[in-house]
Each structure stands twice: as C-alpha cells, then as structure tokens.
C-alpha cells in the first residue's frame, strides 16, 4: 500500500495503514511528495532524483524534511515491528508521484488523509486540487481516505 503523508499530519493516517497492513499482510510504502521540487529521474524501485523548482534556491531544506519524516516513521513503526515498510521522498504533483510509486511497487491500494483544515490546507487544495479526488479519478487502485477531523454527531455542530 502507498500511504501519503505530510509533515505535521495526525498519526491516524499511518495507524490506519498499519492496521490494514496487519490484516492483509501488505508492505507499506510511506510517501511524501514535495511540491517545491520536481522529479528529474524515476527509478524502478519507486525512488526519484529530484531538483528544486526555484533555480535561485540555496540549501538543502528538503533533507531536513526527509530526515524529520523518517525519524517520525521510525518512532511510530517501533510499535509495529511485524509490518514491513519503506519511505519514499517524492517530488512534483502528489497524485502523479504516488501513482508512479504504486505502479513500481505493484501496490494494491492507497491510504491518504482527508483534506487538511486551516488556511494553508485550503490554499494548497485550491492550487493543487484534492489528492484523494485525483487518485480516485485517474488511476485504477482503491483509495482509502482517512478523516482527520472527527465530528461527533451526537453533539450539535458548533456554528461559526
């Protein structure tokens, strides 16, 4: 299974994927797609060589994000030693990058979080569109969308 993750995302997406992997015997391929970088070359194992979109950018900020995500996954996966997993740092458009990864690892499904809340999440979705929407409409694998905000329907919804 290909599991889409982003920095700061609730662990619920990964925990849901872990539960599904245990039930199905699947390997998890956690993937973060950096929208500030573009894919230069794709490799048969689903990894990519990528470059910044900004030719004037200096530094390797992406390496810090890569390291932070790997460390967070290492901590989380310590509790699931029975689940095989790998991490891929990808670049470009999320749906295309994750579809390429799914094709190369012969994934059976995707697990992604529902759209993010807040101004940053709404702006990214406005510009890029919903990853879940693009995945469900442009490739043949099932997509499990994990809700990131739970609404308790037994309580009235607060009006803003």
PyMOL commands that set and color helices and strands:
alter all, ss='L'
color gray80, all
select helices_A, chain A and resi 12-24+61-77+94-105+118-128+131-138
alter helices_A, ss='H'
color red, helices_A
select strands_A, chain A and resi 2-4+28-34+37-42+48-52+85-91+109-113+142-146
alter strands_A, ss='S'
color yellow, strands_A
deselect
rebuild
show_as cartoon
